[in-house]
Amino acid sequence: MRAATHAKWAAGAAAVVLAASACGGGGGSGGGGESGIVSSSWGDPQNPLEPANTNEVQGGKVLDMIFRGLKRYDPKTGAATNMLAENIETADNQNFTITVKDGWTFSNGEPVTAQSFVDAWNYGANVTNKQNNAPFFGDIAGYDDVHPASGEPKAKTMSGLVVKDARTFTVALDKKFSTWPETLGYQAFSPLPKAFFTDHTAWLDKPIGNGPYTVDSYTKGTGMKLRTWDGYPGPDKAVNGGVDLKVYTDNNTAYTDLISGNLDLVDDVPASQLKNVKNDLGDRYINQPALIIQTLTFPFYDPQWGKAGMEKVRRGISMAINRDEITKQIFRDTRTPAKDWTSPALGEKGGFNPALCGDACTYDPAAAKRLIQEGGGLPGGRMTLTSNVDTGSHRAWMDAVCNSVNNALGQGPVCTVNPVGTFADFRNQQSSYKLTGPFRSGWQADYPLIQNFLQPLYYTGASSNYGKFSDPQFDKLVDEANQEGDPAAAIAKFQDAERILAAQMPAIPLWYQNGSAGYAERLSDVALNQFSVPVYDQIKVS
C-alpha cells in the first residue's frame, strides 16, 4: 500500500500491536458456521488499526470495512468517486474547498463533520504521533511545521487546513498537485471520531469508524470478528451479517480449511495448490489482474549495495532472473513477468509502459554474469534474499530466484534465502532498516495512479522507501509531474522518472501479481476489487 511517501508509527502501540503468533485456522464459523457470517483467511496486521498508521494489506482490509472517506475507489473500475465528499472544488489545483455530505455519522452516533477530517489529518501528520502514513499529508501547507525532519514540531496543526463550518473545510497545498483529490480514497485520509482522541487506548482496543461494519472483537494471533452496522448511511450497505477474519500463518492450511468446509473464503491461493484449484473449485476460483507488483529492493543504506558502480551489479542480478520460467512453473500464469515498475492494471493511458525496463528485465545469463563482474561482484561474493514466508508462496519463488542467479553465475550457492516466519516480523525488520541484502517489496497500490507506484517507494525520504534510494533528478521529475495540469504530460514525466529507475535499478521488478481467491458454495457475488481485496460488503451467504 502507499506504504509510500509516508511513514508513521503509533506512539504507545506496543500493548496492542497486531503481531502474528502461532498457526491459525480451523474451527469456528467456517462453511457450516454462523448463519450470514462470512469466514475469511487473514494475517495479523503489523500495527494497530489507525488509518494514518496502517500501510500494509492485512490492516488495510479491516480499515476498508470500518471506514469511509471523502472518496472511494469503484470496486470494478478503480475510478475515484465521491463518498462523503459532496464537492471538491479548486480553481488552481493548489487550493481546494471540500464540502462534506450531510447525514453521515460514526457507529457511536457522532456526526461526521469537516472537523472530523481536519482533526484526523492533523493527528496523522504530527511527528509526535509517529504515524506511518504521515507523508501522505506532506503536500498540505504547514506540514513541515508539524512534522520537521528533526526536533520538536513548531505547531500542532497544519496551516493549510481550515474549518469553515460544520460541513466545509479548505485545504491549501504547498504547491500544485492536479490529481490530489484522486488520492483521497486512501484510508489514511479517513475521518476520526472524538473518542479516538479522548480515550485513545480504548479506541485502539475496539476501533470506531463510519463504514458498513463495526469491530466486535479481536484476538491477536486468532482473528477478528466484524459485524454489519445496521445504521450505516452509505449506499454500499453490507448484504451479509458480518465477517470473521481468521489468522493463518500458512496459506496452505487456509486452503485446506476451505476445501474441507471450515472456511468460506481464501484470498491468497497458495502456489502449491494452483495445479488443483480449478478442479477443486471450478467457477468459485477467481484469477484477475490487480494493481500489485512484486520487486526485490536493495538496501542503499548499506554502503556495499549503494556505492557508485553497483548499478551494474543490480542490473546484472535482474538479468539473471528467469521470470518467464518462475511465473509459469511456480505461479501457473497467475503472475506476469514485470517490464516496468507499475502495473498493467493501470492501462497504457494510465501510465503502464512495458518497454521501460527493457533489457534489464530480460533474462540473459551471459550478460548478467558480465555486468556483475564489471560492477565489482556481489558484496562479499554472496547475497541473501529476505521475505516473510507465511503468505504469498514467497519461499518457493525466492528459492527459484536464487537458483536462477546461481545458475547464471555458475558458482554454486552464492545466493541464499533468509525466510522470516511472519509478515509482522518481516515488516519490522524492513521498516527498521536491518536487512543487509535484497528483500521483497510487494506493492499493492493505494489508488489507481502511476504516481502511487513511484513516489511512495523511490522518492527521497518516502515512507515506503525502505531501501533509502535517493536521486535528485527522480525527485524533480515526480514533483513536476504532480504539478502538471495535463494528465498526459504528467504521465510522460512520471515515465521519465521511471527511466532513472531502469538505469539505477534500486529495485528489481519481478512480476505483476493477479488477485486470486477461492470461496465456498454457500457464498455468492464474491468479487475482488482492483487492489485484489475481497469486496466483503457485497458477498451474499446462503
ABEGO torsion letter per residue (X at the ends): XAABGBBBBBBGAAAABBBBBEBBEEEEBBAABBBGBBBBBBBBBABBBBAAABABAAAAAAAAAABBBABBBBAAAGBBBBBABABBBBAAGABBBBBBBBGBBBAAGBBBBAAAAAAAAAAAABAAAGBAAAAAAAABBGAAAABBABEBBABABBAABBBABAABBBBBBABBBAAAAAAAABAAABBBBAAAAABAAAAAABBBBABABBBABBBBGAEBBBBBBAABABABBBABAEBBBBBBABAAAAAAAAAAGABABBABBBAAAAAAAAAAAEAABBBBBBBBBBBBBBBAABAAAABBGAAAAAAAAAAABBAAAAAAAAAGGABBBBABABBAAAEAAAGBBAAAAEAAABBBAAAAAAAAAAAGEBBGGBBBBBBBAABGGAAAAAAAAAAAAAAAAGAEBABBBBBBABAAAAAAAAAAGABABBBBBBBBBABBBAAAAAAAAABBGBAABAAGBBBAAAAAAAAAAAABABAAAAAAAAAAAAAAAAAAGABBBABBBBBBBBBBAABBGBBBBAAGBBBAAABBBX
